[in-house]
């Protein structure tokens, strides 16, 4: 059986423009997991498990609302809340795997397809370092090439950024290559940009071992990098913004941008 799940290897770059400049880039890797294939993957691979300890694993509680509810059911509930029905089509989760028992994903992405394989929606799930999560559910116009979504910030992430911010997502569907760009603007001016670029590789034990050696303890690396870069920003004079009161897992429905609709009509 040919697996739809795969591995992506690449890097993430962040660049802050205001009120001070700051830039960094880190190598990392991700898995693109077809949610219906996860039991098969756990049975086939020695270095990957579901909901139990291994070199790499996917724990349902690391995503979604943190409960033991299967991720597919959670994703379908999010879609229905946004008025989107994929009629049992495939859902693929792009994320970093739990590594030696530790997991942290600043952003995980669900690509939700209709039964005919057409991409219908994307769920951007954002995690902060306070254990909170928020999902932005965005429909995708039929036949869209470059996908764009715009939305207001609804969730506290960076302690150095105010809440009155707009996000702008731009990405392509994962293929041989995958690219995602995110910018944040305030009063019409871009304050931060982030870019993820990656190339596709077959998902197998050898590939997992290679990436563990090339990028050891990837999720630990991410959380350490977040705190290191925060310290660097603080040393440049940025000061912490007050964190809003802790809120439960939330969902924001995001329509396709007008530009995305123009792109789809131009194809």
Secondary structure, 3 states (H helix, E strand, C coil): CCCCCEEEEEEEEEEECCCCCEEEEEEEEEEEEECCCHHHHHHHCCCEEECCCCCEEECHHHCCCCCCCCHHHHHHHHHHHCCCCCCCCCEEEEECCEECCECCCCEEEEEEECCCCCEEEEEEEEECCCCCEEEEEEECCCCCCCEEEEEECCCCCCCCCCCCCEEEEEECCCCCEEEEEEEEEECCEEEEEEEEEEEEECCCHHHHHHHHHHCCCHHHHHHHHHHHHHHHHHHCCCCCCCCCCCCCCEEEEECECHHHHHHHHHC
